[in-house]
Amino acid sequence: MDIYRSLLEGNKKWVQEKLDENPKFFETLAKGQHPQVLWIGCSDSRVPANEITRTQPGDIFVHRNIANMVVHSDMNMLSVLDYAVNVLKVRHVIVCGHYGCGGVKAAMGNDQNGLVDNWLRHIKDVYRLHARELDDLQNEEERFKRFAELNVIEQVFDLSKTSIIQNSWRERKSPIIHGWIYDIRTGLINDLEVSFASQEELPPIFRINSQVVTGAV
């Protein structure tokens, strides 16, 4: 059986397993979603959000891209963020990177990779911000791992800068933003213990006023 057919067969088996556990599983799921978590992760096929957290469909709202980036001009990411925060009212936003990330690795080098180089430039900016710490690491594997961690930390910070998050903090004191990194070799998630939950935790320059100033350029 080729991979295409195996996907369809796998779906049928999965449906039957769910129905065996709970005959009303899909009936309940179809009534709507109420996830408490938005997951911003890497597109890497080895990092499926629901499976590695042992959660069910409907538990996590997911957005994935190369190297789990939060780019302020990315309307796809911003649309997902806006819906998750303002419609679904998620309580937590998790940026989850992973060790061995191909996007992070490519951003460490100078080879041309095609169209993706325009995306990798945002990751290179993270290296530029932390160049002293990273360049001091003589072991390339350790530098690669630390770069992946710092990339997550910067994306958490970038999320906190958005008006979507800051308006929600002002209106309902939520969500909390977290940074995680997943180790493919062990299957374990490492909490990087970086989080933001209010404007007061940000440098003043990034705090957005509640009032909109008309005529501003």
KETIDREN-302829 format. One record per residue (C-alpha): residue number from 1; x, y, z. Coordinates in steps of 0.05 Angstrom, whole numbers, plus 5000, padded with zeros to 4 digits. Layout:
% residues N
(site NUM (X Y Z));
...
% end
This chain:
% residues 217
(site 1 (5000 5000 5000));
(site 2 (5028 5068 4981));
(site 3 (5031 5126 5030));
(site 4 (4971 5161 5000));
(site 5 (4924 5102 5010));
(site 6 (4954 5088 5079));
(site 7 (4933 5157 5102));
(site 8 (4860 5144 5085));
(site 9 (4862 5075 5116));
(site 10 (4895 5104 5178));
(site 11 (4839 5154 5184));
(site 12 (4786 5100 5183));
(site 13 (4823 5061 5238));
(site 14 (4831 5124 5280));
(site 15 (4756 5140 5274));
(site 16 (4738 5070 5296));
(site 17 (4786 5074 5355));
(site 18 (4755 5139 5378));
(site 19 (4684 5112 5371));
(site 20 (4703 5050 5410));
(site 21 (4727 5095 5467));
(site 22 (4668 5143 5462));
(site 23 (4610 5133 5414));
(site 24 (4593 5208 5419));
(site 25 (4665 5232 5408));
(site 26 (4654 5263 5339));
(site 27 (4583 5286 5355));
(site 28 (4611 5326 5414));
(site 29 (4671 5351 5374));
(site 30 (4626 5378 5319));
(site 31 (4589 5424 5367));
(site 32 (4649 5471 5371));
(site 33 (4718 5482 5397));
(site 34 (4740 5512 5463));
(site 35 (4815 5506 5466));
(site 36 (4851 5539 5523));
(site 37 (4918 5540 5488));
(site 38 (4947 5570 5424));
(site 39 (5008 5532 5400));
(site 40 (5058 5567 5354));
(site 41 (5105 5513 5332));
(site 42 (5152 5490 5277));
(site 43 (5126 5457 5214));
(site 44 (5174 5399 5225));
(site 45 (5135 5334 5217));
(site 46 (5167 5305 5280));
(site 47 (5135 5355 5327));
(site 48 (5059 5344 5327));
(site 49 (5029 5387 5382));
(site 50 (4972 5341 5404));
(site 51 (5013 5278 5404));
(site 52 (5073 5302 5444));
(site 53 (5027 5335 5496));
(site 54 (4979 5276 5497));
(site 55 (4919 5321 5484));
(site 56 (4856 5310 5444));
(site 57 (4827 5345 5382));
(site 58 (4797 5410 5406));
(site 59 (4847 5421 5462));
(site 60 (4899 5462 5425));
(site 61 (4892 5514 5370));
(site 62 (4954 5506 5326));
(site 63 (4995 5550 5281));
(site 64 (5059 5523 5250));
(site 65 (5113 5552 5206));
(site 66 (5187 5543 5192));
(site 67 (5225 5552 5259));
(site 68 (5163 5574 5299));
(site 69 (5171 5647 5281));
(site 70 (5129 5707 5302));
(site 71 (5138 5756 5245));
(site 72 (5098 5821 5253));
(site 73 (5084 5826 5179));
(site 74 (5058 5754 5174));
(site 75 (4983 5762 5165));
(site 76 (4972 5687 5171));
(site 77 (5003 5685 5240));
(site 78 (4969 5749 5262));
(site 79 (4901 5724 5239));
(site 80 (4910 5660 5278));
(site 81 (4933 5699 5339));
(site 82 (4874 5747 5334));
(site 83 (4823 5691 5328));
(site 84 (4854 5650 5384));
(site 85 (4859 5709 5432));
(site 86 (4796 5750 5416));
(site 87 (4747 5696 5395));
(site 88 (4769 5632 5428));
(site 89 (4795 5669 5489));
(site 90 (4854 5623 5499));
(site 91 (4888 5627 5567));
(site 92 (4958 5608 5544));
(site 93 (5000 5619 5482));
(site 94 (5059 5572 5475));
(site 95 (5117 5582 5427));
(site 96 (5148 5513 5420));
(site 97 (5213 5504 5383));
(site 98 (5256 5442 5379));
(site 99 (5328 5421 5379));
(site 100 (5354 5400 5311));
(site 101 (5310 5452 5275));
(site 102 (5329 5456 5201));
(site 103 (5308 5528 5196));
(site 104 (5352 5549 5254));
(site 105 (5410 5508 5227));
(site 106 (5403 5541 5158));
(site 107 (5402 5610 5190));
(site 108 (5470 5595 5222));
(site 109 (5502 5588 5154));
(site 110 (5511 5629 5091));
(site 111 (5488 5581 5037));
(site 112 (5432 5601 4989));
(site 113 (5369 5560 5000));
(site 114 (5320 5593 4953));
(site 115 (5257 5631 4971));
(site 116 (5262 5609 5044));
(site 117 (5323 5654 5053));
(site 118 (5275 5713 5060));
(site 119 (5243 5678 5120));
(site 120 (5310 5656 5149));
(site 121 (5332 5729 5152));
(site 122 (5285 5738 5212));
(site 123 (5321 5681 5248));
(site 124 (5388 5711 5231));
(site 125 (5365 5774 5267));
(site 126 (5360 5732 5330));
(site 127 (5432 5710 5321));
(site 128 (5453 5782 5311));
(site 129 (5420 5801 5377));
(site 130 (5456 5745 5415));
(site 131 (5520 5740 5373));
(site 132 (5567 5751 5432));
(site 133 (5537 5693 5473));
(site 134 (5531 5647 5413));
(site 135 (5601 5661 5384));
(site 136 (5631 5646 5452));
(site 137 (5605 5575 5447));
(site 138 (5662 5537 5413));
(site 139 (5623 5472 5406));
(site 140 (5579 5478 5344));
(site 141 (5526 5431 5370));
(site 142 (5519 5470 5435));
(site 143 (5515 5535 5395));
(site 144 (5461 5504 5351));
(site 145 (5420 5483 5412));
(site 146 (5427 5550 5447));
(site 147 (5408 5586 5383));
(site 148 (5344 5545 5380));
(site 149 (5329 5565 5452));
(site 150 (5343 5638 5441));
(site 151 (5299 5638 5379));
(site 152 (5241 5614 5421));
(site 153 (5254 5666 5474));
(site 154 (5255 5722 5422));
(site 155 (5189 5698 5391));
(site 156 (5157 5699 5460));
(site 157 (5181 5771 5467));
(site 158 (5156 5788 5397));
(site 159 (5087 5761 5414));
(site 160 (5084 5806 5475));
(site 161 (5097 5867 5431));
(site 162 (5034 5857 5389));
(site 163 (4972 5899 5400));
(site 164 (4930 5836 5399));
(site 165 (4964 5809 5461));
(site 166 (4971 5876 5497));
(site 167 (4898 5895 5487));
(site 168 (4877 5827 5514));
(site 169 (4922 5836 5575));
(site 170 (4888 5903 5587));
(site 171 (4818 5877 5578));
(site 172 (4820 5808 5611));
(site 173 (4889 5797 5642));
(site 174 (4902 5740 5595));
(site 175 (4934 5702 5560));
(site 176 (5002 5682 5589));
(site 177 (5056 5672 5537));
(site 178 (5106 5615 5547));
(site 179 (5169 5589 5513));
(site 180 (5182 5514 5506));
(site 181 (5232 5473 5467));
(site 182 (5223 5400 5448));
(site 183 (5279 5349 5446));
(site 184 (5266 5300 5390));
(site 185 (5319 5253 5417));
(site 186 (5284 5243 5484));
(site 187 (5212 5263 5468));
(site 188 (5213 5312 5527));
(site 189 (5192 5385 5528));
(site 190 (5237 5434 5564));
(site 191 (5202 5494 5594));
(site 192 (5250 5552 5581));
(site 193 (5218 5590 5639));
(site 194 (5207 5652 5597));
(site 195 (5137 5681 5601));
(site 196 (5099 5746 5596));
(site 197 (5031 5761 5626));
(site 198 (5026 5838 5627));
(site 199 (5052 5901 5596));
(site 200 (5090 5917 5660));
(site 201 (5139 5861 5644));
(site 202 (5160 5895 5579));
(site 203 (5210 5952 5568));
(site 204 (5170 6017 5566));
(site 205 (5185 6028 5492));
(site 206 (5143 5968 5473));
(site 207 (5082 5984 5516));
(site 208 (5023 6004 5472));
(site 209 (4975 6057 5498));
(site 210 (4902 6040 5501));
(site 211 (4881 6103 5465));
(site 212 (4889 6108 5390));
(site 213 (4922 6173 5368));
(site 214 (4888 6198 5305));
(site 215 (4931 6228 5251));
(site 216 (4993 6187 5271));
(site 217 (5037 6167 5214));
% end
